[in-house]
Amino acid sequence: MRTVGEVDAFVAVAHAGQVDKAGVPYVEHVRAVAAGVAPFGPELRMAALLHDVIEDTGWTAGQLRALGVPDRVVGVVEAVTNQPGVPYAEKIRRITSSREATLVKIADFTDCP
C-alpha cells in the first residue's frame, strides 16, 4: 500500500461494519481526518486514514508494514494509538513529540461530533 487510494480502500474494509455514535459508517470519520491533513501531503493523509486501525480493528503495526505502509506512516499511527494502561499524560507526550502525530490528533479532535 503505497498510495492514498490504496490505503483508503484498505480502511474501508478494515472498518467495515463499524459506525460512530450517530450511526454513520466509521470510515467517514477517518476520511474526514485525512481531509483535514491533506495540505501536509500524502503520507500524512495515509496516517490519518489509518489512525484508528490498530486501536479499533485486529490489525497490528507489523501487519501494516508487511502490507507496504511506509514506516514513517506507521510510526505516526502508533503515536496516536491508545495503549491500555498508558497514562493520559504519557499519551500526550508521545503525540506532541511528533509534529505529524500532533497534526493527525488535532484533525481527529476537529471531527468529533
N, CA, C and O atoms as a MOPAC input file, in Angstrom:
PM7 MOZYME 1SCF
protein

 N      0.84500 1    -1.18200 1     0.00000 1
 C      0.00000 1     0.00000 1     0.00000 1
 C      0.88200 1     1.23500 1     0.00000 1
 O      1.42000 1     1.63300 1     1.03300 1
 N      1.01700 1     1.81000 1    -1.12600 1
 C      1.89000 1     2.97200 1    -1.22700 1
 C      1.15300 1     4.23100 1    -1.66000 1
 O      1.75500 1     5.30200 1    -1.72600 1
 N     -0.13500 1     4.12200 1    -1.95600 1
 C     -0.87500 1     5.30800 1    -2.37100 1
 C     -2.01100 1     5.59200 1    -1.39300 1
 O     -2.47100 1     4.70600 1    -0.67300 1
 N     -2.44400 1     6.82500 1    -1.38500 1
 C     -3.57500 1     7.21100 1    -0.53700 1
 C     -4.81100 1     6.41600 1    -0.94200 1
 O     -5.57800 1     5.97900 1    -0.08400 1
 N     -5.00500 1     6.22800 1    -2.23300 1
 C     -6.16200 1     5.45700 1    -2.70600 1
 C     -6.15700 1     4.02600 1    -2.20500 1
 O     -7.20100 1     3.49600 1    -1.82200 1
 N     -4.99400 1     3.39900 1    -2.20400 1
 C     -4.88900 1     2.02200 1    -1.69300 1
 C     -5.18600 1     1.97700 1    -0.19700 1
 O     -5.86500 1     1.06700 1     0.27900 1
 N     -4.68200 1     2.94800 1     0.53000 1
 C     -4.93600 1     2.98900 1     1.97300 1
 C     -6.41300 1     3.25600 1     2.23700 1
 O     -6.99800 1     2.66000 1     3.14200 1
 N     -7.02100 1     4.14500 1     1.45600 1
 C     -8.44300 1     4.42100 1     1.61200 1
 C     -9.27300 1     3.14900 1     1.39600 1
 O    -10.18800 1     2.86000 1     2.16700 1
 N     -8.94900 1     2.40500 1     0.35600 1
 C     -9.66500 1     1.15000 1     0.09000 1
 C     -9.46300 1     0.16300 1     1.23800 1
 O    -10.39500 1    -0.53900 1     1.62800 1
 N     -8.24900 1     0.11100 1     1.77600 1
 C     -7.95300 1    -0.78200 1     2.89100 1
 C     -8.77500 1    -0.41600 1     4.12500 1
 O     -9.36800 1    -1.29500 1     4.75000 1
 N     -8.81700 1     0.87000 1     4.48600 1
 C     -9.55300 1     1.24400 1     5.70800 1
 C    -11.05000 1     1.04100 1     5.54800 1
 O    -11.74900 1     0.79400 1     6.53000 1
 N    -11.55100 1     1.14500 1     4.31500 1
 C    -12.97600 1     0.86300 1     4.08800 1
 C    -13.29700 1    -0.57600 1     4.46800 1
 O    -14.35800 1    -0.85600 1     5.02600 1
 N    -12.37900 1    -1.48300 1     4.16300 1
 C    -12.56700 1    -2.90200 1     4.51300 1
 C    -12.28200 1    -3.11400 1     6.00400 1
 O    -13.03700 1    -3.80500 1     6.68800 1
 N    -11.20400 1    -2.52800 1     6.50000 1
 C    -10.81300 1    -2.72800 1     7.90700 1
 C    -11.88700 1    -2.22900 1     8.87500 1
 O    -12.12100 1    -2.84300 1     9.91600 1
 N    -12.53800 1    -1.11700 1     8.53100 1
 C    -13.56600 1    -0.54700 1     9.40800 1
 C    -14.98700 1    -0.93300 1     8.98000 1
 O    -15.95800 1    -0.37700 1     9.49200 1
 N    -15.11300 1    -1.87900 1     8.04900 1
 C    -16.43700 1    -2.30300 1     7.56800 1
 C    -17.31300 1    -2.74500 1     8.72900 1
 O    -16.88100 1    -3.50600 1     9.59500 1
 N    -18.52200 1    -2.26900 1     8.73600 1
 C    -19.47600 1    -2.63800 1     9.77900 1
 C    -19.40000 1    -1.78300 1    11.02500 1
 O    -20.29100 1    -1.86300 1    11.87200 1
 N    -18.37100 1    -0.96800 1    11.16800 1
 C    -18.25200 1    -0.09100 1    12.32900 1
 C    -18.99600 1     1.21300 1    12.04800 1
 O    -18.96900 1     1.72900 1    10.93100 1
 N    -19.65000 1     1.72900 1    13.06600 1
 C    -20.35000 1     3.00700 1    12.94700 1
 C    -19.98100 1     3.89100 1    14.12400 1
 O    -19.56700 1     3.40800 1    15.17800 1
 N    -20.13700 1     5.21000 1    13.92700 1
 C    -19.87800 1     6.13400 1    15.02800 1
 C    -21.12200 1     6.25000 1    15.90400 1
 O    -22.10400 1     5.53800 1    15.69300 1
 N    -21.07900 1     7.14100 1    16.88200 1
 C    -22.19800 1     7.28800 1    17.82900 1
 C    -23.49300 1     7.71500 1    17.15500 1
 O    -24.58000 1     7.46700 1    17.67700 1
 N    -23.38000 1     8.35700 1    15.99600 1
 C    -24.56900 1     8.80100 1    15.26100 1
 C    -25.04500 1     7.75900 1    14.25000 1
 O    -26.02800 1     7.98600 1    13.54400 1
 N    -24.35300 1     6.61700 1    14.17500 1
 C    -24.73400 1     5.56500 1    13.24800 1
 C    -24.15100 1     5.70500 1    11.85400 1
 O    -24.52400 1     4.96900 1    10.94100 1
 N    -23.22700 1     6.66100 1    11.68900 1
 C    -22.57300 1     6.88800 1    10.39700 1
 C    -21.42000 1     5.89000 1    10.25200 1
 O    -20.70800 1     5.63700 1    11.22400 1
 N    -21.22400 1     5.32000 1     9.06200 1
 C    -20.08600 1     4.39900 1     8.87700 1
 C    -18.78400 1     5.05200 1     9.36100 1
 O    -18.47800 1     6.19100 1     9.00600 1
 N    -18.03500 1     4.32200 1    10.16500 1
 C    -16.83100 1     4.87000 1    10.80200 1
 C    -15.78900 1     5.32800 1     9.79600 1
 O    -15.01900 1     6.24800 1    10.07100 1
 N    -15.76000 1     4.69900 1     8.64200 1
 C    -14.77100 1     5.08400 1     7.63200 1
 C    -14.92200 1     6.55700 1     7.26400 1
 O    -13.94800 1     7.18600 1     6.85200 1
 N    -16.10800 1     7.11400 1     7.40200 1
 C    -16.29600 1     8.53300 1     7.08600 1
 C    -15.51200 1     9.42300 1     8.04900 1
 O    -15.04100 1    10.49200 1     7.66100 1
 N    -15.37200 1     8.98700 1     9.29600 1
 C    -14.56700 1     9.74800 1    10.25900 1
 C    -13.10400 1     9.77000 1     9.83200 1
 O    -12.49500 1    10.83900 1     9.78700 1
 N    -12.53000 1     8.61500 1     9.52000 1
 C    -11.11400 1     8.60500 1     9.16100 1
 C    -10.87500 1     9.35500 1     7.86000 1
 O     -9.81500 1     9.95200 1     7.67100 1
 N    -11.84700 1     9.32800 1     6.96800 1
 C    -11.71900 1    10.11200 1     5.72700 1
 C    -11.75900 1    11.61000 1     6.02300 1
 O    -11.03700 1    12.38000 1     5.39000 1
 N    -12.58200 1    12.02900 1     6.96600 1
 C    -12.64300 1    13.44300 1     7.34700 1
 C    -11.32900 1    13.88700 1     7.98800 1
 O    -10.85200 1    14.99300 1     7.73200 1
 N    -10.74900 1    13.03000 1     8.81500 1
 C     -9.46200 1    13.35100 1     9.43900 1
 C     -8.39200 1    13.48300 1     8.34700 1
 O     -7.56000 1    14.38900 1     8.39800 1
 N     -8.41600 1    12.58800 1     7.37200 1
 C     -7.45300 1    12.65200 1     6.26700 1
 C     -7.63400 1    13.93200 1     5.45800 1
 O     -6.65100 1    14.53700 1     5.03000 1
 N     -8.86200 1    14.34300 1     5.24800 1
 C     -9.10800 1    15.59500 1     4.52300 1
 C     -8.53400 1    16.78100 1     5.29000 1
 O     -8.04500 1    17.74200 1     4.69600 1
 N     -8.60000 1    16.70200 1     6.60800 1
 C     -8.08000 1    17.78200 1     7.43700 1
 C     -6.57800 1    17.95900 1     7.36200 1
 O     -6.07000 1    19.05400 1     7.60300 1
 N     -5.86400 1    16.90500 1     7.03200 1
 C     -4.40000 1    16.99900 1     6.94400 1
 C     -3.90900 1    16.95600 1     5.49700 1
 O     -2.70300 1    16.91100 1     5.25800 1
 N     -4.81400 1    16.97100 1     4.54600 1
 C     -4.44100 1    16.87100 1     3.13200 1
 C     -3.37200 1    17.87400 1     2.69800 1
 O     -2.50400 1    17.51400 1     1.90200 1
 N     -3.39700 1    19.12400 1     3.18900 1
 C     -2.36400 1    20.06900 1     2.74700 1
 C     -0.93700 1    19.66300 1     3.13800 1
 O      0.03000 1    20.21200 1     2.60900 1
 N     -0.80600 1    18.71500 1     4.05200 1
 C      0.51400 1    18.31400 1     4.54100 1
 C      1.10700 1    17.12600 1     3.78400 1
 O      2.18900 1    16.65200 1     4.12800 1
 N      0.41700 1    16.64900 1     2.76900 1
 C      0.98600 1    15.61700 1     1.91400 1
 C      0.37400 1    14.23900 1     2.05600 1
 O     -0.38000 1    13.96900 1     2.99100 1
 N      0.71300 1    13.36400 1     1.10500 1
 C      0.09800 1    12.04300 1     1.04600 1
 C      0.43600 1    11.12900 1     2.22400 1
 O     -0.41700 1    10.35100 1     2.65200 1
 N      1.64700 1    11.20100 1     2.75500 1
 C      1.97100 1    10.30700 1     3.87900 1
 C      1.14900 1    10.66600 1     5.10900 1
 O      0.72900 1     9.77600 1     5.84900 1
 N      0.91500 1    11.94800 1     5.34000 1
 C      0.10200 1    12.33400 1     6.49300 1
 C     -1.36200 1    11.96400 1     6.25600 1
 O     -2.07400 1    11.61200 1     7.19700 1
 N     -1.81000 1    12.04100 1     5.00900 1
 C     -3.17300 1    11.59200 1     4.69600 1
 C     -3.31300 1    10.10000 1     4.97300 1
 O     -4.32700 1     9.65900 1     5.51400 1
 N     -2.29500 1     9.32000 1     4.60300 1
 C     -2.32900 1     7.87500 1     4.88500 1
 C     -2.39800 1     7.62400 1     6.38900 1
 O     -3.18700 1     6.80200 1     6.85500 1
 N     -1.56300 1     8.34100 1     7.14300 1
 C     -1.55900 1     8.16400 1     8.60000 1
 C     -2.91700 1     8.51400 1     9.18300 1
 O     -3.40000 1     7.83300 1    10.08800 1
 N     -3.53300 1     9.56500 1     8.67400 1
 C     -4.85200 1     9.96000 1     9.17300 1
 C     -5.90100 1     8.90300 1     8.84300 1
 O     -6.75100 1     8.58800 1     9.67600 1
 N     -5.84600 1     8.36000 1     7.64100 1
 C     -6.78600 1     7.29100 1     7.28200 1
 C     -6.62300 1     6.08000 1     8.19600 1
 O     -7.60000 1     5.41600 1     8.54400 1
 N     -5.38900 1     5.80100 1     8.57600 1
 C     -5.08200 1     4.61200 1     9.37700 1
 C     -5.08200 1     4.87900 1    10.88100 1
 O     -4.82600 1     3.95800 1    11.65600 1
 N     -5.36200 1     6.11100 1    11.31800 1
 C     -5.09800 1     6.48100 1    12.70600 1
 C     -5.83200 1     5.63300 1    13.74300 1
 O     -5.37300 1     5.54500 1    14.88200 1
 N     -6.93800 1     5.01600 1    13.39400 1
 C     -7.68000 1     4.18400 1    14.35500 1
 C     -7.63000 1     2.69500 1    14.03700 1
 O     -8.24900 1     1.90100 1    14.74600 1
 N     -6.91800 1     2.30000 1    13.00200 1
 C     -6.98500 1     0.90500 1    12.55700 1
 C     -6.35200 1    -0.05600 1    13.57200 1
 O     -6.85200 1    -1.16700 1    13.75100 1
 N     -5.27200 1     0.34700 1    14.23200 1
 C     -4.64500 1    -0.54200 1    15.22200 1
 C     -5.52300 1    -0.62200 1    16.47400 1
 O     -5.69000 1    -1.68800 1    17.06600 1
 N     -6.06800 1     0.50900 1    16.85400 1
 C     -6.87400 1     0.58800 1    18.07800 1
 C     -8.24100 1    -0.08600 1    17.93300 1
 O     -8.73500 1    -0.69200 1    18.88400 1
 N     -8.85300 1     0.01400 1    16.75300 1
 C    -10.24900 1    -0.39900 1    16.60000 1
 C    -10.47900 1    -1.62700 1    15.72200 1
 O    -11.62400 1    -2.01400 1    15.48600 1
 N     -9.39800 1    -2.24200 1    15.23500 1
 C     -9.54300 1    -3.45300 1    14.41800 1
 C     -8.49800 1    -4.45900 1    14.88800 1
 O     -7.77400 1    -4.19900 1    15.84900 1
 N     -8.41700 1    -5.57100 1    14.23500 1
 C     -7.43100 1    -6.57800 1    14.60900 1
 C     -6.05900 1    -6.37500 1    13.97600 1
 O     -5.16200 1    -7.19200 1    14.18000 1
 N     -5.88400 1    -5.30600 1    13.21800 1
 C     -4.61100 1    -5.06300 1    12.52800 1
 C     -3.54300 1    -4.55400 1    13.47600 1
 O     -3.83000 1    -3.82600 1    14.42600 1
 N     -2.29600 1    -4.95000 1    13.20200 1
 C     -1.16000 1    -4.51000 1    14.00600 1
 C     -0.22800 1    -3.64000 1    13.15900 1
 O     -0.32300 1    -3.60800 1    11.93200 1
 N      0.66300 1    -2.94500 1    13.84100 1
 C      1.66100 1    -2.13200 1    13.14400 1
 C      2.52400 1    -3.00800 1    12.23700 1
 O      2.83500 1    -2.62200 1    11.11000 1
 N      2.90300 1    -4.16800 1    12.71900 1
 C      3.71800 1    -5.08100 1    11.91500 1
 C      2.99800 1    -5.51700 1    10.64900 1
 O      3.61000 1    -5.60300 1     9.58500 1
 N      1.72300 1    -5.78800 1    10.75400 1
 C      0.95300 1    -6.19000 1     9.57700 1
 C      0.84400 1    -5.03900 1     8.57200 1
 O      0.90000 1    -5.26000 1     7.36200 1
 N      0.69000 1    -3.81700 1     9.07400 1
 C      0.63400 1    -2.66500 1     8.16900 1
 C      1.95100 1    -2.51600 1     7.41200 1
 O      1.96300 1    -2.27900 1     6.20400 1
 N      3.05000 1    -2.65700 1     8.13400 1
 C      4.36300 1    -2.58300 1     7.47500 1
 C      4.50300 1    -3.69100 1     6.42600 1
 O      5.02300 1    -3.45500 1     5.33500 1
 N      4.03900 1    -4.89100 1     6.75800 1
 C      4.12700 1    -6.02000 1     5.82500 1
 C      3.29900 1    -5.76800 1     4.56100 1
 O      3.61200 1    -6.29900 1     3.49500 1
 N      2.25100 1    -4.96400 1     4.68100 1
 C      1.43500 1    -4.61500 1     3.51700 1
 C      2.06600 1    -3.51500 1     2.67000 1
 O      1.56600 1    -3.18500 1     1.59500 1
 N      3.16700 1    -2.95000 1     3.16300 1
 C      3.84800 1    -1.91500 1     2.39800 1
 C      3.56700 1    -0.49500 1     2.83800 1
 O      3.94600 1     0.45600 1     2.15400 1
 N      2.90100 1    -0.34000 1     3.98400 1
 C      2.68700 1     1.00400 1     4.50700 1
 C      4.04400 1     1.51900 1     4.98500 1
 O      4.73100 1     0.83600 1     5.74500 1
 N      4.43600 1     2.71800 1     4.54700 1
 C      5.75000 1     3.24600 1     4.92600 1
 C      5.93700 1     3.33900 1     6.44600 1
 O      5.00300 1     3.65400 1     7.18400 1
 N      7.15700 1     3.05800 1     6.88900 1
 C      7.49600 1     3.11500 1     8.31600 1
 C      7.08500 1     4.43000 1     8.96400 1
 O      6.54300 1     4.44700 1    10.07000 1
 N      7.34800 1     5.52800 1     8.26600 1
 C      7.02000 1     6.85300 1     8.80900 1
 C      5.52200 1     6.96600 1     9.08900 1
 O      5.11900 1     7.53100 1    10.10500 1
 N      4.70200 1     6.43100 1     8.19100 1
 C      3.24600 1     6.46500 1     8.35300 1
 C      2.84000 1     5.60700 1     9.54700 1
 O      2.05400 1     6.04500 1    10.38800 1
 N      3.36200 1     4.41100 1     9.62500 1
 C      3.02700 1     3.51500 1    10.74100 1
 C      3.47100 1     4.12800 1    12.06300 1
 O      2.77400 1     3.98800 1    13.06700 1
 N      4.61400 1     4.80200 1    12.08400 1
 C      5.08100 1     5.46400 1    13.30000 1
 C      4.10200 1     6.50900 1    13.80500 1
 O      3.88300 1     6.63100 1    15.01100 1
 N      3.51300 1     7.26500 1    12.88400 1
 C      2.50600 1     8.26100 1    13.27800 1
 C      1.27600 1     7.56200 1    13.83400 1
 O      0.72500 1     7.98700 1    14.85000 1
 N      0.84400 1     6.49600 1    13.18000 1
 C     -0.31500 1     5.74000 1    13.64800 1
 C     -0.06000 1     5.19300 1    15.05500 1
 O     -0.92800 1     5.27500 1    15.92400 1
 N      1.11700 1     4.64300 1    15.27300 1
 C      1.45500 1     4.11800 1    16.60300 1
 C      1.44400 1     5.23200 1    17.64500 1
 O      1.01200 1     5.01500 1    18.77700 1
 N      1.91500 1     6.42000 1    17.27400 1
 C      1.98600 1     7.53600 1    18.22300 1
 C      0.60800 1     7.97600 1    18.69000 1
 O      0.45500 1     8.38500 1    19.84100 1
 N     -0.40000 1     7.90300 1    17.82400 1
 C     -1.73900 1     8.36900 1    18.20600 1
 C     -2.64600 1     7.25400 1    18.72000 1
 O     -3.77600 1     7.51400 1    19.13400 1
 N     -2.16100 1     6.02800 1    18.69400 1
 C     -2.97400 1     4.88200 1    19.13000 1
 C     -3.00900 1     4.77700 1    20.65600 1
 O     -1.97000 1     4.78500 1    21.31700 1
 N     -4.23100 1     4.67600 1    21.20200 1
 C     -4.37700 1     4.45500 1    22.64900 1
 C     -3.77600 1     3.10800 1    23.01000 1
 O     -3.95800 1     2.11800 1    22.30100 1
 N     -3.05500 1     3.08700 1    24.12600 1
 C     -2.46800 1     1.85100 1    24.61300 1
 C     -2.97900 1     1.60700 1    26.02200 1
 O     -2.83500 1     2.46600 1    26.89200 1
 N     -3.57500 1     0.44000 1    26.25700 1
 C     -4.11200 1     0.14800 1    27.58700 1
 C     -3.04200 1     0.31500 1    28.66900 1
 O     -1.90700 1    -0.13400 1    28.51100 1
 N     -3.41700 1     0.95700 1    29.75000 1
 C     -2.51900 1     1.11000 1    30.88800 1
 C     -1.55300 1     2.27600 1    30.78800 1
 O     -0.83100 1     2.56400 1    31.74300 1
 N     -1.52700 1     2.95100 1    29.64800 1
 C     -0.62400 1     4.09500 1    29.49200 1
 C     -1.35200 1     5.34400 1    29.98400 1
 O     -2.43700 1     5.66000 1    29.49600 1
 N     -0.76700 1     6.05200 1    30.94300 1
 C     -1.41700 1     7.25300 1    31.46600 1
 C     -1.62500 1     8.30400 1    30.37000 1
 O     -0.85100 1     8.39600 1    29.41800 1
 N     -2.68400 1     9.08600 1    30.53100 1
 C     -3.04000 1    10.10800 1    29.54300 1
 C     -1.88500 1    11.07600 1    29.29800 1
 O     -1.61900 1    11.44400 1    28.15400 1
 N     -1.20700 1    11.48500 1    30.34900 1
 C     -0.08600 1    12.42900 1    30.19900 1
 C      1.00800 1    11.84000 1    29.31600 1
 O      1.61700 1    12.55800 1    28.52300 1
 N      1.26000 1    10.55100 1    29.44500 1
 C      2.26700 1     9.89800 1    28.60800 1
 C      1.81700 1     9.86200 1    27.14800 1
 O      2.62000 1    10.07000 1    26.23900 1
 N      0.53800 1     9.59800 1    26.93200 1
 C     -0.01100 1     9.59500 1    25.57500 1
 C      0.17500 1    10.97600 1    24.94000 1
 O      0.58100 1    11.07700 1    23.78300 1
 N     -0.11400 1    12.01900 1    25.67900 1
 C      0.03400 1    13.38300 1    25.16200 1
 C      1.49800 1    13.67700 1    24.84600 1
 O      1.79700 1    14.27900 1    23.81600 1
 N      2.40900 1    13.26100 1    25.71600 1
 C      3.84900 1    13.44900 1    25.44400 1
 C      4.26600 1    12.73000 1    24.16300 1
 O      5.02900 1    13.26200 1    23.35700 1
 N      3.75400 1    11.51700 1    23.99000 1
 C      4.09700 1    10.73500 1    22.79500 1
 C      3.58500 1    11.43700 1    21.54000 1
 O      4.30300 1    11.53700 1    20.54500 1
 N      2.35300 1    11.91800 1    21.58500 1
 C      1.77600 1    12.58900 1    20.42000 1
 C      2.51000 1    13.89000 1    20.11500 1
 O      2.86600 1    14.15500 1    18.96700 1
 N      2.73400 1    14.69600 1    21.14200 1
 C      3.32800 1    16.01400 1    20.90700 1
 C      4.82200 1    15.96400 1    20.59900 1
 O      5.41000 1    16.97900 1    20.22600 1
 N      5.43000 1    14.81200 1    20.74800 1
 C      6.83900 1    14.69000 1    20.37600 1
 C      7.00000 1    14.55700 1    18.85900 1
 O      8.11800 1    14.58000 1    18.34500 1
 N      5.88700 1    14.42000 1    18.15300 1
 C      5.89600 1    14.27600 1    16.69800 1
 C      4.96400 1    15.31400 1    16.07500 1
 O      3.77300 1    15.35100 1    16.38100 1
 N      5.51100 1    16.14700 1    15.20800 1
 C      4.69400 1    17.14800 1    14.50700 1
 C      3.55700 1    16.46400 1    13.74900 1
 O      2.41300 1    16.91800 1    13.78600 1
 N      3.88200 1    15.37100 1    13.06300 1
 C      2.89500 1    14.67100 1    12.25400 1
 C      1.77900 1    14.06800 1    13.11700 1
 O      0.60100 1    14.16800 1    12.77600 1
 N      2.16100 1    13.44200 1    14.23500 1
 C      1.14800 1    12.86800 1    15.12900 1
 C      0.26700 1    13.96300 1    15.70900 1
 O     -0.94200 1    13.78100 1    15.85200 1
 N      0.86300 1    15.09300 1    16.04000 1
 C      0.09500 1    16.21800 1    16.57400 1
 C     -0.93000 1    16.69500 1    15.54700 1
 O     -2.08400 1    16.94100 1    15.89600 1
 N     -0.52600 1    16.82600 1    14.30200 1
 C     -1.45500 1    17.26600 1    13.25500 1
 C     -2.60600 1    16.27900 1    13.06400 1
 O     -3.75800 1    16.68500 1    12.91300 1
 N     -2.29300 1    14.98800 1    13.07200 1
 C     -3.34800 1    13.97300 1    12.92800 1
 C     -4.30100 1    14.04700 1    14.11400 1
 O     -5.51600 1    13.97600 1    13.93300 1
 N     -3.77100 1    14.18900 1    15.31500 1
 C     -4.63500 1    14.23000 1    16.50500 1
 C     -5.51000 1    15.46700 1    16.51100 1
 O     -6.67900 1    15.39700 1    16.89200 1
 N     -4.95900 1    16.60600 1    16.09200 1
 C     -5.77800 1    17.81800 1    16.01500 1
 C     -6.91400 1    17.61200 1    15.01100 1
 O     -8.05900 1    17.96500 1    15.29200 1
 N     -6.60700 1    17.04700 1    13.85300 1
 C     -7.63500 1    16.78000 1    12.84900 1
 C     -8.67300 1    15.78500 1    13.38800 1
 O     -9.86400 1    15.90100 1    13.09700 1
 N     -8.21200 1    14.81600 1    14.16900 1
 C     -9.11100 1    13.83300 1    14.78900 1
 C    -10.07300 1    14.52500 1    15.75300 1
 O    -11.27600 1    14.26900 1    15.72400 1
 N     -9.54500 1    15.39300 1    16.60000 1
 C    -10.39400 1    16.11700 1    17.55200 1
 C    -11.37600 1    17.03800 1    16.83300 1
 O    -12.49900 1    17.23600 1    17.29700 1
 N    -10.96000 1    17.59300 1    15.71600 1
 C    -11.84000 1    18.53200 1    15.00000 1
 C    -13.02500 1    17.81900 1    14.38300 1
 O    -14.05500 1    18.44300 1    14.12900 1
 N    -12.90300 1    16.54300 1    14.14000 1
 C    -14.01400 1    15.80500 1    13.53500 1
 C    -14.92700 1    15.14600 1    14.57400 1
 O    -15.87000 1    14.44700 1    14.20500 1
 N    -14.66600 1    15.35300 1    15.83700 1
 C    -15.52300 1    14.73900 1    16.86300 1
 C    -16.91700 1    15.36300 1    16.81500 1
 O    -17.06100 1    16.58300 1    16.74100 1
 N    -17.94500 1    14.50700 1    16.85800 1
 C    -19.32900 1    15.02300 1    16.83400 1
 C    -19.67700 1    15.77700 1    18.09600 1
 O    -20.79600 1    16.27100 1    18.23200 1

